[in-house]
Amino acid sequence: MNIRVEEIRKLERGPLRGFATVNVGGIRISHIKIIQPEGKEPFIQMPQRSYQTSKGGRKYRNVVDLPDELTREVEKAVLWSWKKEPHTSTLEQRGAQSA
């Protein structure tokens, strides 16, 4: 499966390190969280939505569910791009190249 990381957006809020947008076989997935708790390895979390339960609690569900193996491949691609880049978006880089 062709996986292309289109954008990495840096953000540091607690363990949240940023967001990624990827293209997986022609399907674009945005708002993938890059998370790195202090002292631990980074990982990704697929986009989620929240909803209120009938008992007043809050639950979260993935918006996109990929097979486990494909999720691992997306994670490898996102984290590789996140580690190698100075955490700027590819859109910003394209703008700088055309200037």
C-alpha positions in Angstrom: 0.0 0.0 0.0 1.3 3.4 -0.9 1.5 5.7 2.2 2.6 9.3 1.7 2.9 11.8 4.6 1.5 15.1 3.2 1.9 17.3 6.2 3.3 17.4 9.8 2.2 20.3 12.0 4.2 20.8 15.2 2.3 21.4 18.5 3.5 20.9 22.0 0.7 20.6 24.5 1.4 18.1 27.2 2.3 14.8 25.5 0.8 16.0 22.2 3.6 16.7 19.7 1.6 17.5 16.6 -0.7 16.4 13.9 -0.1 14.6 10.6 -2.0 14.3 7.3 -1.3 11.2 5.3 -2.5 9.8 2.0 -3.1 6.0 2.1 -3.7 4.5 -1.3 -5.4 7.7 -2.5 -7.4 8.2 0.7 -6.5 11.3 2.7 -6.5 11.1 6.5 -6.0 14.2 8.5 -5.8 15.1 12.2 -3.6 12.1 13.1 -2.2 12.9 16.5 1.5 12.4 17.3 1.8 11.7 21.0 4.9 11.3 23.1 4.5 11.0 26.9 7.5 12.1 28.9 10.3 9.5 28.9 8.4 7.2 26.4 8.5 6.5 22.7 6.2 8.5 20.4 3.1 6.9 18.8 0.2 8.0 16.7 -3.5 8.1 17.4 -6.0 8.1 14.5 -8.6 10.9 14.3 -11.4 10.6 16.9 -14.8 12.0 17.6 -16.3 12.2 21.1 -19.9 11.6 22.1 -21.9 11.7 25.4 -23.2 8.4 26.7 -26.8 8.1 28.1 -25.2 8.2 31.6 -23.6 11.5 31.0 -20.0 10.2 30.4 -17.8 10.9 27.4 -16.6 8.2 25.0 -14.3 8.4 22.1 -14.3 6.5 18.8 -11.9 6.5 15.9 -13.2 8.2 12.8 -11.1 5.9 10.6 -10.4 2.3 11.5 -7.5 0.7 9.6 -6.3 -2.9 9.8 -3.6 -3.2 12.5 -0.8 -3.9 10.1 -1.7 -0.9 8.0 -2.0 1.3 11.1 1.6 0.2 12.0 2.8 1.1 8.6 1.1 4.6 8.8 2.7 5.0 12.2 6.2 4.2 10.9 5.8 6.6 8.0 4.5 9.5 10.2 7.1 9.0 13.0 9.9 8.8 10.4 8.8 12.1 8.8 8.2 13.7 12.2 11.7 12.8 13.4 13.6 13.7 10.2 11.9 17.1 9.6 12.3 20.2 11.7 8.6 19.9 12.3 7.4 22.3 9.6 4.5 21.5 7.3 5.1 20.4 3.7 2.8 23.2 2.6 5.1 25.8 4.3 8.1 24.2 2.6 6.5 24.3 -0.8 5.7 28.0 -0.3 9.3 28.7 0.7 10.6 26.8 -2.4 8.4 28.8 -4.8 9.4 32.2 -3.3 
